[in-house]
Amino acid sequence: MLQGTTVSKGEQNRALFLSTIAFTACFAVWTIFSIIGVAIKKELGLNEFEFGLLVATPILTGSLTRLFLGVWTEKYGGRAVFSLQMILTGLATWALTWADTYVMYLVAALGVGLAGGSFIIGVAYVSRWYEAGKQGTALGIFGAGNVGAAVTKFVAPFVMVAYGWHGVAHVWAAGIVLMGVLFYIFAKDDPELVARRTKGVKAPSLAEQFAPLKNLQVWRFSLYYFFVFGAFVALALWMPHYLIDVYGVDVKTAGMSAAAFSLSASIFRAYGGHLSDRFGARAVMYWCFGFSLIFLFMLSYPPTDYVIQGKDGPITFATNMGLWPFVAILFALGFFMSLGKAAVYKHIPVYYPHHVGAVGGLVGMIGGLGGFILPIMFGALLDITGIYTSCFALLFLLVAMALGWMHMSIRAMERAAHGEMLDQLPSLPEMQEVHVPGKTVMPRTLADWQPEDKDFWASQGRAVARRNLWLSIPALLLAFSVWMVWSMVVAKLPAIGFSFTPGQLFWLAALPGLSGATLRIFYSFMVPIFGGRLWTTLSTASLLLPAMGIGYAVQNPETPYLIFMVLALLCGLGGGNFASSMANIAYFFPKAEKGNALALNAGLGNLGVSVMQFLVPIVIASGVFGAMGGEAQSLTDGGQLWVQNAGFVWVPFIAIATIAAWLGMNDIADAKASFREQAVILGRFHNWIMCILYTGTFGSFIGYSAGFPLLTKLMFPEVNALQYVFLGPLVGALSRAGTGWVSDRFGGGRVTFWTFLGMIVATWGVITFLPDNGTGGSFQGFFACFLALFFLTGVGNASTFQMIPAIMGREIPRLMPGLDATATRRQAERESAAIIAFTSAIAAYGAFFIPKAYGTSIAMTGGPVAALWAFLGFYVLCLVLTWVYYTRRGGLLHDIERGRTPATAHA
């Protein structure tokens, strides 16, 4: 509310009452598919994924529209925007009854989703009527309109039994249109809009409204809301279907039981607002996440039968949650989620009083996207694992991540408030007696590291840097070996008795890429926080988990598919190591040698893929570990394999590399930085451009490496592909290690441009030589073009990483002109290292998307050609971006890559 404006309590109550009723009506319509979707699923014969997509589609529209509806509310006022939004939603809901195909239902569902945009309209509108001390309570009462989901669960089943699902759509459509008309008649314009019009003040521009979105804090709030609201919507949609399938109840009982959750997750939101005003939103968020973890653990535990070998024989027992305990726990979960929803939106008007529409719109959009994404993931997890409680296990992991991020952020704020003395204390209180701030020297920490000083570099810097490099390379090589070993194991599973479908095999091949890429995002920031020596030691030791797990799991054909999924995800630990390794090495070398050092570290590390693909076929062919390695697996042709050796062979090497890292590597004192200091890269434009370019190079390298063995085996079954596939990653790794000097000599931008041009031609060649419907094709041509692709990805991997320090060397003086020369250099090095690590994290998703794209393309079209055309189109985009931003005349790197200094360029 604007300073100096006063409104009566009656006007406040009118605005809050009308907004809450309108939001309740909108939410009832938004979740209509949770009931009528069951009938439509049966009518169309939809599978789990198709049903999940249908019920989630309105959530997508409601989420995406929140961003611009919030902005429009700031500009035009809630009265007009709210009324128009409800009327349009009603028309779309009525049109739903005219659909007669699945695609038409999806299109109509997009229109129904407009109802979900109502939330941010109401937040922006209601918050303008109340002062800061009462906004939490007011917004909590408004947010209780989520009870509309319970209204649908309670009433819609009875309407559907009497009049069919068409009757539900007609009644709900008429109701929301009527509410839209009444709101426009009885509501008033908010006091801020009236004051602005009276004074002739223009509405804030889009740039002004969106300015706070660059703050990492806003995205953290969004993650909170992704759970407290997104998971609420997802569970509200998913629970009727879940209850019918798991407990065998009818649709009315399922609707009533699910309504208990929707009710508790809605009406207590008002109480959450009151608690946030009284105790603080931070405390309420701790209660929300803490209790949610407990309840989700209980809900995620599947019905299980146990057999314990006792002294008098087997002891058997089982765990199983009945219907009413399930409903009770779900009700309790909804209660704490409702408190969390209120607490999240208590933060926004306090931190961003003049940007409630834009910030609240983004937070609401991300939260709403949770309601779209999570039901799809619920369906996919159910299809993959066959375990109904997998949906709650996913939410358990989501809450744990949100709670960890929140707690670390709060601790960082507290440490900053207490100053330097708190930072000087040891991590463990027991060490305080032996720790003297300013005198106690940390072991193997380089207090004064100046690689740009030629005398320092020649006398001592080069030797130390090279020692760390040559200890880092084997650790990274092993990380890549473990990360990609799954691609070889998966190819052998059918031959040793595992009856997994091709779709399940492609999922297993893709999951290490998914987890590895996700872990890289976190690993990107770990070296400045923990130190390169400690983090390299810990991350290398973590590889023992998947290596040993694979060795035991493959020996029993009865091992559940879920166990293999967990092992595939654990293999991603190797993928995460790359981000921290590259960030660590980037600190040690001067700019003149950084490109070559990073190329050696990454290139010889990438060599782990080809080492693995060469070594694994050899070690699985014989019992190299004797009785310790376990029995051989019999093949259908009478032969034998020791597939467990694919995991066990790495164990001794991992142990040696872990010890070597701890004893031989160093930390750099200047490289220490908090997450907040590193997170500045998230606001750097060129960080995101380089993410795209590096996805085109490294994402292609690692994705092709993961999918190459299985793709080759499927397309050319007559060829023993495992004898040749290691050559692709070998060529890619060696080209990266051996061409770093090319980028140092001619400029990373120019090399990257020509690399993408070559990749376009090579991809077209792969498409040309593929067989058509199982006939024709040329393995020699296919293989040669893929080798060319691998070679070019290696060159591009080196060139893109060479570009990053050059880009930040130009950008930091422009972005932070107040820094002196030393501070500018340190800031550029810090941001370059963080960007190198972060881009590697984003690019690593190629290890997931490329194999998954193959599987999807084969499932939908019968072949991988559609996926390859999509890859080619992406390389065209990368080529254009490289030229537009870096290599054309006037591009950021054009002058310095042609030997001209920045000063000359400006002249």
N, C-alpha and C positions, 0 to 999 in steps of 0.2 A: 504494500500500500504506500502511496506517495506520502512523503513527509508533509505535514500541514493540512492534510485532508481528513475530515472527520465524517463518520457515517454512524447512523443510529444502530442500536442493537437489533431492532426489528429488520432493518435492511440487511444486516449481516445474516440473520436467521433465514430470511427469505432466500438470499443467494445460496446459502448452504443447503437448505431444504430442497429447493428446486434442482440444484446440481446433483445432490445425492440421489434423488428419485430418478433423474434423467440417466445418471450413470448406472443405476441398478437396471433400468430398462435396456440400456445398451449392452450391459454385460450379460443379461439374459439372452439377448439375441446373439451375441458373440460366441457363446458356448452352446448354441442350439444343436450343433452337429454331435455333441456328446450323447444326445438321445436319438435324434432322427438319423444320425450316421449309422447306427446299428441296423435300422431297417433298410437304409440305402445299401449298406454292405451286403446284406442278404439278397436284396433285389438284383444287384449287379454282379454278385459272386466275386467280391473283391478279396485279394489276399491281404496279409497283415500289413505289408508295406503300403499298398494302395489305400487301405483304410486309414493308416496313420497319416498319409499325405492329404487325404480328403479332410480329415478333422483338423489338420494343422494349417491348411491353406487360409482360412479366415484369420488365423492368428498372424500369418505373414503380413497380410494387408494391414491389419490393425496395428502391427508393430511398425512397419515402414512409414505409415501415414502419420505416426505420432510426431515425427521430427518436424514435418512442415505444418501440421495442424497446430503444434505449439507455437511456431513462429507466426502463423496467421492469427492466432489468438492474441499474441503480444501486439500485433499490428491493428487488427480489426475488432478485437474484443470478443469475449466468450459468448455473449448473447447471440450474435449473428452466426458465428462459426458453429456453435453447439447445435443450434436449431437446424441449420442446413445439413450438417453431418447426419443427424437423426433421420431427417426426411429421406435423404439419399440411401441410407442404410435400409429403411423400410421398403423402398422400391426394389432394391436388390434382393431382399429376402423374399418378397412376393415372386420375383422373377425366377427364384430357385425352383418353384414348382413347375416351370415350363421346360426344364432340362430333361433330356431323355437319353443322354450318353454320359460316360464318365468324364470326358473332356468338358462337356457343357456344365456338368456339376462343379468341376474345378473352377471354371470361369465365373459361374454364379457365386461360388464360395468366396472368390476374391472380393466381390462387392459386399457380401455379408460382413466381411472382415472390417469394413469401415467402422463398424460399431466399436471395435477395440481402440480406435483413435480418440474416443471420447475422454479417456482418462486424463491425458495431458491437457486437453481443453479445460476440464474441470479444475485441475491443479492450478493452472495459470490464472483461471477466473477466480476461484475461491481464495487463493493466497493474497489477492489484491484487496480483499475485504477485511483482513485481519492483521494486527501487528505481530511482530516476530514472536513474542512470548506466548501467543495463542494459536499460531499457525499449525503447530504439531497436532493439537487437539482437533482443530477444524479440518485439516487435511485427513486426519485419521477417521473422522466421522464421514467425510466424503468418500474416502477409500472403502468404507464398509459397503459401498455399492457393489463391491465384488459379490455380495450376497445374491446378486442376480443369477450367478451360476447355480446357487442352491435352488432358487425359484424355478429355474429350468429343470433341475433334477427332480424336484418335488412334483411340479404340475405337468410338465410336458409328457411324462409316461402315460398319465391318465387321459390327456387330450389325444395322444397318439392311439391309444387303445380304442377310444370312442370314434375318432374321425380320421385316423391315419396320419402319417407324417406330414402330408399336405396341409391338413388342418392345423397342425402346430405352426407351420411356416406362415399360414395366412393370419392366424391370431397374433403371432409375435410381430409380424410386419405391420399390421394395423395398429398395434399398441405403441410401437416406437414412433410411427408417423404422428399419431395423436400427441405423444409426449413432446415431439419436436415443435408442433404448433403451439401447445400450451406453454412451453418454455419461452418461446419468442414473445408471447403475449404478456406473460406475468413476470418474467425476469427483467432486470434493469442492467444497463451498462455499468461496468465496474468503475469505481471512483478514479482510478488512474487514467483510464481512457477518457472519462469526462473532463478531468483536469487538463489532460494533454490537448483535447480539442478546444477547450476554453482558452488556453494560452497560445494556441496555434503552433504547438510543438510537433515537429514531425516524428513519426514512429521510428524507432531505431532501425538502422539498416541491417541487412542480412549479415554483413561482415561483423558488425557490432554484437549482434545476437549470438553468432557462432564463435566469437573470440574465445570464450572459456573452454571450448571443446578441446583445445590443445593441452589442457591440464590433465596429467595422468590421474589425478584424484577423481575427475569426472568418470573416467573409464573404470576406476576401482568401484565407485558407487554403482556403475552399470553392471559389474559382475555380481555384486550383492543382489541387485534387483533381478538379474538373470535367474537366480535361485528363488528368492522369496516370492517373486511374482511369476516368472516364467515357469518354474517348476509347479507352482500352484495351478496355473492354467493347464499345463501338460497333464498333471495328475487328474484335474477335473475332467478333462477330455478322455483320459485313458482308463479311469477307474471303473466306469460301468462295464466296459469290455473286459477288463481284468477280473472283476467280480463274477461276471457271467461264466467266463472260461475256467477260473480257478475254483470257485465255490459252487458253480452250477445253479445259481439263483436265477429267477426270471428278471425281466427288464425292470419291472416296478420295484422289486426288492433291491436290485443293483442301483437304480436311480436314487432310492431313498438312502441307501447306505453311503453312496458317493456324495450325496447332498450333505451328510453329516460333516464330511471333510470340508466341502465348499463353504458350509455355514460357519464352521469354526475359523476357517482361513479368511473370513470376510468380516463378520460382525465384530470380532475382537480388534479389528484394525483401529477402531475409534479409541479403544483402551490403550493400544500401542502408542497412539499419538499423545494421550494423556501421560503415559509413563515416560515418553521421550521428553516432554516438556518438564516433567518433574525430576527425573533421574539422569537425563541426557541420552541422546540417541546412541552414543558409543556403548554405554552399558547395556542398552536394550539389544543392540546387535550381538554383543557377546552372549546374552541369554538365548537369543534366536539361534545362532550357529551352534552353540554348545549343546543345547537340548535336541536340536535337529540331528546332530551327529549320533546321539544316543538312539533316537527313535528310528533313524534310517538304518542303523546297523541292525536293529531288531527286525525291521521289515525286510531287509535285504537277505537275511539268512534263510536259505531255501529249506523246504522239508527234506530231512536227511535221516537215513537209517545208519546206525552205528553197530559195529561188531567188534567187541574187545575180547582178546584172548585171555581169559582169566585162568586162575589155577585149577578151577573145577570145570573148565570148558568155556565155550563162547558166551559172552554176555552181550545181549542185544537190547538196544533201545532206539527210539526215534524222536525227532523233534518236528513239530508241526504246529502252526498257528491257526487256530480256529477263526471262523468268520467274525464273531463279535469281539474277541481280543484284537483282531486286525483293524476293525472299524474304530475301536477305542484308541488304539495307538495312532491311527491316521487322524483322528479328531485332535489328539494332543499335538501331533506334528503341525496340523493346520493352525492351531492356536499360536504357536511360536512363530510360524511363518507370517501370520497376520501382524504380530508385533513388529517383525522385521520390515514388513512393507511400510508401515507407518514411520519407522525409524529412518529408513533410507530417505524418504521424502521430507523428513524433518531437517535433514542436512541441507537440502538444496536451497530453500529460501534464505537460510542463514548464511551460507557461503556465497550464494549467487543471487542476491535479492533482485537485481535488475536483469537477470537472464534466466528466470524460472522457466519460460517457455522453451528456450533452446536447450538448456541443460536438462531440464525435466523431460523434454522431448527425446533427447538422446538416451537418457537413462531408461525412460519408458519404452523406447524402441528396442533397446538391447534386451530389456526384460521381456517384452512381448515376443521377440525373436526366440527367446527360450521356450515360450509356449508353442512356437512353430517347429523349432529344431528338435526339442526333446521328445515329442511323440514319435517323430520319424526315427530317432535313435532308439526309443523304446521298442518299436517294431523291428528294427534291424537287429538289435541285440537279442530279441526273442527268437527271430528266425535263425540267428547264428548259434546261440547257445542252447536254445530250447528251455531256458530257465526263466520262469515268469518274474521272479524277484530281481532279475538283472536290472530292471528299471530303477529300483531303489539303491542298488549298488552303485549305479552311475551317479545318482544324486548324492550319495555319501561321499564320493570322490570330489564332486563339485563343491560341496560344503567345506570339506577339509581344505581345499585350495583357497576358497574365499576367506575362511577363518585365518589361515596362515598368512595370507597377504595383508589382511586387516591388522593382525597383531604385529607383523613386522613394520608396517607403516606407522602404527601408533608408537612402537618402541623407538623408531627412528626420530619421530617428532619429540619424544621425551628426551632422547639423548641430545638432540640439538638444543633443546631448552636448557639442559644442565651444563652444556659447554664442554670444553676440552678435557677437564679432569675425569669425567665419566668415561671418555674414550680411552684414556690412558690406563684404566683399570684392566686387570686380566679377565679373560672370559669366564674362568672358574673362580669363585670366591676363595677356594682353598689355596690358590696360588698367590694370594695377595701378600703373604708374609715374605715370599721370596722375590717379589716383583717390585722394583724401584723405578717409578716413572722417570724417564730421561736418562737413566743409567743402565738399566737392564737391557742388554742387547739381544734382539731376537735372532735365533740361529739361522744362518744361511740367508739373511736378508741384506740386500744391497741398498745401503742408505743413500749413496750418491751415485746415480747412474746417468751419464751424459753421453749417449751414443753419437750425438752430432758433433761433439768435441773431437777433432781428429787425433789430438795427442792422447786423450783418454782412450779412444777407440783402439788406437794402435798399440798402446802399452798394456792395457788390461781388458778393455771392453770386448774386443773381438773373440778372445779365447773363452771368456765366460759365456758370451752369447752363443758361440758355436757348441759349447758343451751342453747347454740347455736345449739347443736345437736337436742335437744328435741323441739326446735322451728322450726328447718329445716325439721324434719320428717313430721309433719302434712302438711306443705306447699307443700312438695314433694308428699305426698300421694294425695292431691287434684289435683296436676298437672297431675299425672298418671290417676286419675279418669276422668278428663276432656279430656285428650289425647285419652283414650280408650273408652269413652262413645259412640263415634260414632259407634263402633262395635255393640252395643246394639240397637242404634237408627236405623241403617241401616236394621237390621233384622226385625224391625217392620214396616218399611215404606210401603211395599206392602199391609200389612193388614189394613192400615188406608187410602188407596186410592191412593197411589203414584204408577204410572205405569212405574217403572224403570225396565230395563232388568237386568238379572243376571250379565252381564258384567259391566253395570253402577253401580250396587250395590257393586261389588268387587272393582271398582275404588274408590267409596266413602269410602269403608273400608280401602283402601290402602293409600289414600291421606294424612290422619293425620300422618302416618308413614313417608311419603316422606318429608312433611314440617317439622315435628319434628326433623328428622335426620339432615336436612339441617340447621335448626336453631341451633342445638347443636354445629355445627362447629363454629358458631359465638359466641354462649353463652360460649363456652370453654374458651374464652379469656377475658370475660367480668368482672369476679370477681377481678382480679388484676388491671384492669383499673378503675372500678367504685367503688369497695369495695363490700364485700359480703352482708353487711346489706342493702345498697341501691338497689343492683341488685336483691336480694331476694324479697324485697318489691315490686319493679316494675314488676318483672316477675310473681309474684303471683297475683298482681292486674290485669295483662293482661288476666288472665283466665276468667274474667268477660265477655269479648267480646264473645267467643264462647258459654259460658254457657247461657247467655241471648239470643244470636242469635238463638240457637237451640230451645229455649223455644217459640220463636215467629214463626220461619219458619215452624215447623211441624204442626202448627194449620191450615194451608191452603193447600189443595191438589194441588192448582194451582201454588204453589211456584216453580219458574223455577229451573231446574237442576243446572244451573250455581250458584244460590245462595247456594245450598247445597254443591257444590264444594268449594266455598269460605269458608263456615263454617267448612268443613272438613279440609281445609288447616289451618284455625285459631285454630282448636283443636291441631294442632302441636305446638302451644305455650306451651302447657303442656309438650310435649316431650322435647322441648329445655331446660326446667328448670332443668332437671336431670344433664346435663353437668356442669352448673354453681353451682348447689347445691353440687355435689360431689367434685368439685375443691375447693369450700369454706370450707367444713368440713375437707378436707385433710390437710389444714393448721393448724388446731386447735390441732391435736393429735400427740403424739410421735409415733415413728415407732412401738414400742411394742404393742400399742393399736390401731394403724391406721387401720389394717385389720378389727378388730371387729367394730370400729366406722363406717367405710365405709359400712360394711355389714349391720349394723343396719339402717343407713340412707337410703341406697338403698333398702334393703329388706323390711323395713316397708313402705318405699315410694312406692315400687312395689306393696305393699298390696292394694294400691289404685285401681288397676285393679280389684281385686276380690271384694273389698268393693263396687265398682261401679256395677259389675255384679250381686252382691247379692242385693244391695239396689234399683237399677233402676227397676227391675221387680215388686218390692213392691210399689214404689211411683207412677209408671205409672198406677197402677191398681185402684187408687182412687184419688179424687180431693182434695189432701192434702192442696192446697193453696186456696181453695174455689174460689170465683169469681175472685180473683186477678190472678189466674193461667190460666183462660180461659176455654172454653167449652171442653167437651170430644169429642174424635173422635169415630165414629161408626165403628164397625167391620163388616165384611161380614157375620158373624154368629149371628149378633144381639147384641153382647157385646159392651162394651165401654172401651176406654183407654185414659189416659191423658199423651201422650208421651212427651208433653212439660215439664213435671216434671223431665224428664231425664236431662234437662239443668238447670231448675230453682232450683232444690234441692241443687245445689252446691253454689249458690250465697251467702247465709248468711255465710257459712263456709269460703269461699274465702275472704270475707270482714274481718272476725275475724282474719284469718291467716295473712292477709296483715298488719293489725294494730299491731299484736303481733310481726311480724318480724321487723317492724320499731322501736318499743319501746324496744324490748328485745334483739336483736342481736348486734353483734360487728363487726367492721372492724379491720384488723391486718395491722399495718403500714408496716411491713416487707414484706407483701404479695403483695404490690403494684408493678406492672411491666407493661411496655408498651407492645404493641402487638409485636414489633420487638424483645424484650427480650424473649418473650414466643415462638415466631415462630422458635426458634432454634430447637424445638422438631421435626419439619418437616424434618430435616436432620438426625435425630436419627434412625438408622436401626431398633432397637427394638420397637420403636413406631409403625412402620408399622406391625411388626409381632404380636404385642399385639392387633392391630386393627383387624387382622384376627381372633385371638383366641377369643376376646371378642364378635366379630360378631357371632361366633359359639355358645356362651353361651347366652349373653344378646340379641343378634339379634334374636336368636331362641325363647327366652322367650317372647319378646314383639311381634314378628311376629306371634307366635302361639296364643298369647292372642288376637291379633287383628282378626285373621282368624278362631279361634276355634269355636265361636258360629255359624257362617255362614256355615263352613265346616261340622260341626256336623249335622246341620239342613238339609243340602243337602244330606249327605250320609245316615243318619238315620232319615228320615222324620217322622217315626212313634213315635219317642221319643221326649218328650218335653225338648229339649236340654237346654233351658234357665234356667231350674231348677238346672242344674248340672255344666254348663260351668264355673261358678265362682270358682269352686274347683281347677281347673288347675292353674290359676294365684295365688290363695291363697297358694297352696302347694309350688309353685315356690318362692313366696315372703317370706314365713316363713322359707323355707329351706335356703334362702340367709341370712336372719337375724339371723338364729340360727346356722349356720355352719361357720361363720367367724372365730371362735376360732379354728376350725379344721385346717384351712390353717395357722393360726398363730402357731399352735402346730406342724404340720407335714410338712409344706411347701406348698406354693401355686402351685409350679410346679408339684409336685407329685399328689396333689389333682386334678389339671386340667387334667393331663394325664388320670387318672382313670375315671374322669367325661366324657371325650369324648368317651372312650371305652364303658361306659354304655349307652351313647346317641346313639351310633351306634346300639347296641343291641335293645334299645327301639324303635328306628325308624323302624328297620326291623319288630318288633312286630306290630307296627301300620299298616304297609303295609300288613302284614299277615291277620289282622283281618278286613280289609276293605271289603265291599261287592263288588262282581264282576258283572258288568253290572246290578246293582240294586238288585241282589239276593245274598243270603248267607251273610257272614260277621257276626261279633259278636260285638255288642255295648259294652258289658262288657269288652271284651278283648281290643278293640280299646280304650276305656276310661281309662282302667288301664295302658296301655302302654303310653298314653298321660300324665297321672298323673306322671308316672315315668320320662318322658321327662321333665316335668315342674320341678319336684324335682331336677333333675340333672342340669338343667340350673341354678337354684338358687344356688346350690353348686358351680358350675363353675363361676357364676357371682362374688361370694365372693373370690374365689381362684385366678382368673385372676387379680382382683384389688389388692390382696395382693402381687402378683408377681411384680407389677410395681415399688413400692418404693424399693424393694429388688434389682431389676435389675438396677435401676438408682443409687442406693448406690454403686454398683460395677462398673458402667460405668463412672460416673462423675470423679472419681480420675484418670481413665485411659484417658478419653477424655480431661480433663482440669487439668493436673498435677500441674500447677502453682498456683492453689488456696490454701489458708490456710484451716485449719480444719473448721472454722466457715463458710467461703465462700463456701466451698465444700458442707457442710450440707444444706445451704440455696439454693444453685444451685440445689442440688438433690431434695429438697422439692419442689422447684418451677417447675422443669421439671416434677416431678412425678405428681403434681397436674394438670399440663397442659396436660400430656399424659392421665391421668385418664379421664379428660374431653373430650379430642379429640377422644380417642378410643370409648367412649360412644356415641359420635356423629356419627362416622362411623357405629358402630354396630346398631344404631337405624334405619338404613335403612332396617333392617330386618322387621320392622313393615310395610314397603311398599312392599318389594320384596316377602315375604312369602305369604300374601294374593293375590298379583298379580300373583305369580307363581301358586297358586291354580287355579285362574281363567284362566290363559293361558293353564295350563295342562288340565283342564276340557274342554276348548274350542277346543283344538287340539286333545285330545285322548279320551275324554268322561269321564275322571276321574282324581283324584289328585295323582295317583300313580307315574307318571313320576316326578312330583315335589318332592315327598318324597324321591325318589331314588337320586335326585340331592342333597337334604339336607344330605342324608347319606354319599354321596361321599365327601361333604364338611367337614363333621365331621372326615372322614378318613384323609383328608389333615391337619386338625387342630391337630389331634393326632400325625401325623408325625412331624409337626413343633415343637410341645411341646417337643417331645423326642429329636429331633436333636439339638435344641438350648438351652434347659434348663435342662432336667432331665437325659440325658445319662451321663455316666462317661466322664468328661471333659466339660459338659454343664455349662452354666453360673451359674445356681442355684444348681448344683449337690452337691457341697461341703457344702455350707452354710445351705442347707436343711437337711443335715445329721450331723449337729452340729460341722462342722469344720470351722475354721476361714479362711479368704482369705489368710493370711500369711501361714497357714498350708497347704492350698491347693497348693500354689505355691512351697512350699518346697517339 
